[in-house]
């Protein structure tokens, strides 16, 4: 069995999760589930970044200890994963002992390789980004992501010799498939060619929260060595069975705002530590509201847990996947959610299942025996769906699946099994086989709906190898309500 290791970025816990966090987890979950039904041995990691200085500030604002604040907010992200039906295999908290130990180990390995040195430094620091910015990064003197002016900080830090790895990193990111998609790859390549790589700070002095620098207890390990190393600490490097089995990562799923850190800084740190590099950095756009990135500082956050409670998990998953193309920003709106629910989920899919099962129960008491292939399945383009999934174009794969759902509905309308008794069982068997196959194809995207369909047609969840006509010798169907209610 081929392994597949997929990760999301770990989330800051200085604020409650918003719809952007939900979107990234759903993307990764779809890919993980798709690989599983293709018989891959998947390890799927998500988690929280708990050592950031912004957590200290947020804790002080709420008048509780940093540890208590971090634990309370981390639980919100764990609850989000459960609410969204995310199939992660592990949830890493960077306050874990194993993570502390690995972050110190990789720091020491890089230091021993001669790639860390100490110097005084002054720069513009954005607390929201946990990063030093240049004047070129600013818009009207403010960080464009957080709409706040950075602070001028002067201090003595440990620095990593990022510049030493410029040629290797440029060669790596110039390759056709390390950064996906092409637009985000070109952005990184052009930035390196235009600006080169400059050494970066990897410690902060006088910070009360975080992981001690192993060679200097007066400093804490700065965010990128700490946060990025979670992808390996979760696997129990260097002797853990998971590390030996799953590393290197097949796909780091990250938002475009942290592309640089994952595509440039992370590989350079690994090169210095002599650890194998990840295979792909998959970069997605932002979920926006009125064209603006969602953030606490802008006050335009949408609570995904409340959204799921209001509408159901699969409606939220489906809308985010359809409305936001993988390589672009995309606006989320409840108006679009309602339209997609009513037209695509309720009408196209829900109505197909409901009327088919009603006909089976009306004319055959729910029992349909195996019949010949009536030609419906030549309309299913599984090759095209697989190509879209391989390119991470989830919205296009989902649209291709929906084409087959619409074709199946047309088949029902053309054959009129409620009226034509002569080939009624033949038609109903073909439709049920289509529904069984549809339930396999949608299972990574809207898994709860897939489970409900399988229960009503009395079959076990299938895999890609089960997408073939005639596997079911007999159907014993039992209708249980409707899949999606219309939203007024």
N, C-alpha and C positions, 0 to 999 in steps of 0.2 A: 504494500500500500504506500503510495507517494505521500510524503508529509506536506503540510501547508501551514505556515505560521503567519498569522495576520494580527496586527495591532491597531488600535486607535491611539491618538495622542492622549496623554493623561491630562485631566482637567484640573484647573485651579479650583480650590474650594473656598475662595474668599467670598463667593456669592452662590446663590442657588442656581441649579442648572436651567438653561434656557433652550429654546427650540434648535439653536445651532448645535448644542451638545447632542441633542436627540438625533439630529440629522446625521452626524458623523457616525454615531453608534449604529444607526440603522443601515447605513452604507456598508459598514464592515460586517454587520450581521448577515446581510444578504449575500455577500461574497463568501463568508464562512459557511453558511447553509448551502450555497450553490456547490461549493467544493465538496461538502459532505455527501450530497446526493450524487456527486460524480465519483464517489468512493475514495476521496482523499482522507488522510489522517490529519485532522485539523486541530490546531491549538490557537485559540482566539483570546487575546489579552486586551483588557481595558483597565482603567484605574484612575487614581487621583494623585495630583501633585500637591504634597502637603507641607513641603519645606520652604515654600516661597515667602519672601519678606512681606508681601502684601497680605498674607494670612495673619501675621502679627498685628499689622495695622487694623485689619478688619476685626480681629478679636478684641483689641483695645476699644474700638468703637462700640462694641456690644458688651463691654465690661465683663468678659469671661476670660479664662486662661486660653492660651493659644492651643494647647492640647485638646481641651474640651471643644473649642470652636472647630478645630480640624475634624475631630471625630463626628461631631453633629452634622457638619456639612458634607463630609465624605459619605455618610449614610444616605444623604439625599441623592447622590449619584448612584449608589448601589440600588436604592429604591427605583430610580429612573430606569436602570437596566431591567429590573423585574417588570416594571410597568410597560416597557416597550417590547417585552418578550425577546430580549437580547440573549443570545445563546453563548455568551462568553464562557470560556473554560476556567478563567481565573480573573480576579479583580485585585490589582496590585495597589497597595497604599505605600507611598514612599516614606512613611514613618515606620515601616516594618524593619526589624533588625536585619533581615537578609539584604534589604536594599541599602541600609547604612553601610554594611560590610562591603558590598560590591562597589558602591560609589567611592569608598576610600581605597579599595583595591585598584580600581581603574585609574584613580588619581595618582596613586603611587607608581603604577606601571608606566604612566605617561611621564611622570617626574623622573623616574629611573632611566627612561629613554632619553633624557636630556631635553625634553620639550616643554618644561615648565620653569619659569624664572620669575623673580620678584622685581617690581619697579613701581615708582610713583606715577599716578595717572590722574588726569582730570577729564571729565566728559559730561555730556548731557544724558541723564539717566531717567528713563520712563518707568515708574513703578508698575504701571499696568502691564507693560511688555516684559518687565524684568530684564531690560536690556538697555545698553548704551546706544544712543542714536546720534547720527550726524546731522548737520544743518540741512543736508540734501533730503533726509528722511522726513523733515517737518513740512507741514502745510500751515502757512500763516503763523509760524513759530510754535505749532502744536503737533503732538503725535496724531497722525490721521486716524488711527484706530481707536484712540481713547479721548480725543478732543481736549487734551490737557497739555500745557507746556511742561517739558521735562525739567528736572532740577540739575543745576551744575554741581557735580560732585568731584571733590579732589581727595584722593586717598592712595594708600600703597596696597597694591593687589598682586596676586600671583597671576601670571599670564601664560597662555598656551601659544606655542609657535605655530599658529595656523598658516602663516605665510610660507613656512617650510614645505607645506603640502600642496601649494598652489597648482603645480603642473599635474600632479596625480589627480587632484580633485577636478580640475578642468577636463582632463581626459575622461574621467568617470562620468561627469554630468553631461558631457557632450555625446555620450553613447545614446543610441536611439530609444532605449527602454528603461534606463535607470530612473528617470523622473517621468511620470505619466500624469497629464497629457503633454503634448508638444509645446503648447503655449507657456506653461509654467517652466518647462525645461529651458526654453529659449531665454526666458527672463533671468534665470540663474546663470546661464552661460554668458549672456551679455554683461551681466553685473560683474562677473569675475574678469572678463576681458577688459572692461572699462575701468574698474576700480582695483583689481587685484585682490589678494587676501591679506588682511592685516591681523596681527596677533590680537587675541581677545582675552579679557579678564576672566579668570576661572575661580576667583575667591572674593569674599567680602570680609573686611575686618570689623570687629565690634558688633557683630550681629548676634542676637540672643537665641535665635531659633534656626535649626538646620543641622547639617552634618559637618563635624569638625574636619578641617584639612588634616590629613594624617601626619604631616610634617610640621604643623604649626597650629596649635590649639587656639591661637588668637583669631584665626580665620575660619569661616565656614565655606564649604564648597559652594561655588556659585551655580546658579540654576541649571546651566546646560549640561555640565558633567553629571550633576545630580539627577535632573529630570530625565534626560535622554537615556541614562543607563538603566532605567526601569525595564526596558525591553529585554535586557539580559539578566538583571537581578531576579526577575520573576521566574527564570529558568534554572536558578541555582548554579550559576557559573562558579568554578570551571568543571566540576565533577558531577553535577546533577544529571540524571538521566534525561530530563527534559531539554537541557542545553545540548547534550550530545545528539538528541533526536531531532530537535526542531530548529536550532539556529543554523544558518542565518535566517532572519525574517524574510518571508516571501513578499510581504507587502506591509509597509507602514502607511496607514491612512491618516493624512494630516490636512488641515486647512491651509489655504494659500499664505496666510499670515505667518506661518512657522515653517514654510518650505525651506528657507535659507538654513535654518538651524538643523533640519533633518537631512538636507541634501548636501550641505557643505561642512558644517561643524561636526556633526555626528560621524560621518565617514572619516574625517581627519583624525578625530579622537581615537577611532577604532584602528586606523592605520598605525598610529603611534603606539597603541596598546597591543598591536599585533593580534587583533581579533578579526575574524572574517567579516566582510561587509554585508549589509542587507542587500537583497536582490532588486527591490523596487520601492520607490517613494511615490505613492499615489496621492496626488494633490487635488483637493476639491475646492469649489468656490464657497462663498458665504451664503447663509440664509439671510435675506434682507427683509426689512419692513419699510415700505415706501422708499426703496432704493438705498437704505442705509444699513450698515452692518449692525447686528444686534449686540449691545453691550450694556453693562451695568451703568457706565458713566453717561451713556446717551439716554438711559431711562426708557428704552423701547423693547424691553425683554418680554417674551411670551413664555408662560409656564407650560411645558409639555405635559406634565403630569395632570394638570387641570384640563388640558385639551383632550387627553386620552379619556379621562373620567367623563367628559362631556359627550364625546363622539364615538369612542372605541379605538383600540390600538391599531387595528388594521386600516381604518380610514385615515388615521394620521400618517402611518407608514406609507400607504399608497400615495397620498397627496404629496408628501415631501419628495418621494422618489420620482413622481411624474412631473412635478412643477419645477424641479431644480436640476437641469442637465449637469452631468458630473463635472464638466470642465468650465462651468460658468457660475456666477452668482445667480440667485433666483429668489424672487419675492414669494413669501408665504402669506396667504390670506384665508380667512375662514370662508369667504365667498367662493373661492376656488375649491376648497375642501367640500363644501356642500354640493357644488355642481358636479364634481368628480364622483362623489358618493351617489348622487341621484342618477346620473347618466351612465357611468361606467360600472360602478360596483353593484348598485341596486338593479338597474335596467339590464345591462349586458350580462353580468355574471349571475347575480341573484335570481333574475327572472328565468334564465336558462335552467338553472338547477331546480328552481321551484316548480316550473311547469312540467319539466321532464319527470320529476319524481311523482307529481300528482297524476300524470298520465299512466305511469307504471302501476301505481296503486289502484287507479280507477279500473283499468282494463285487465290487469294481471295479478292483482293483490300483492304487488311489489316484487314478484318473481319473474325475471327475464332470463331466458336461456341463451346460450351462445349462438350467434348468427354470423353470416358471411360479411366480409368487408364491403361496404357500399361506396368506397372511394373518397370518404370524407378526409382521410388522413394524409392524402397527397397534398392537401392544402396547408399542412403544418410544416414550417421551415425551421426545423431544429438546428440545422447547420448555421443559419443566420442568427438564431438566438445565441448559440454558443460563441459565435464570432463577436457579437456585441458584449457578452459577458467577459470574454477574454480581453477585450479592450476597455473593460470597466464602464461601458456605456449602458448603465443599468436602466435608464429611462427608455432607451431604444429597445432593449431586450423586452422590457415590460410592454411596450407598445406592440411589438411583434407577437407576443403571447395574446394580447387583446385582439389582434387581427384574427387569430384562430378562434377566439371566443365569439367574435362577430360572425365569422364564417359558419360556425356551428349553429348559431341562432338563425342564420339564413337557411341552413339545411333543414332546421325544424319547420320554419315557415313554408319552405318549398314543399316538403314532404307531407305536411298536415296530418300527423299521426292521430290526432283527435278525430279525424274524419275518415281517413283511408285505412280500413281494417285489413286489407289484403297483405300489406307489407309492414304493418304496424310494429310487430315485435322486432323485425329486422332494423327498422329505423330507430326504435327506442334503445336497442342494444348498441347500435353505433353511437348514439348520443351519449349513453352512459360510459362507453369507452373513451369518448372525447372528454367527458367531465372528469373521469379518472386521470387522464393524462394532463388535463388542465390543472388539476389539484396538485400534481407533481411539480409542474412548471411554476405555479404561483407560490409553492411552499416556502421558498427562501424570502419572498417579498411580503406576503401576508399569511404567515404560518397558521394563525388561529383559524382563519377562514378555510384553509386547506384541511385542517383537522376536522372542522365541522362538516365539510363536504364528505370526507372519507368515512366519517361515522354514519352519515345518512345513506351512503351507497354501500356501506358495510365492507370496506376494503382497508388494508393496512397501508400506511404511507409508503409510497414507492420511491424509486431512484431513477436516474436518467436511463439506465438499462431497461427499465420497465415501460419506457415510452415506445410501445409497439402494440399493434392491434391484436386482439383476440386472446389476451392473457387470462381474462376472467371467464370461467366456464359457465357461471351463473351469477346473476345479481339478485340479492335479496335486499331491496331498498326500504327505508323507513323514513319518511319525511318528518323533520323536526323544525317547524317554523320557517322563517325566511332568513336569508343571510344578512341582508342590509335593509334597514328601514329608511324610507325616504325622509329627508330633512326639509322641513318647510322653511 
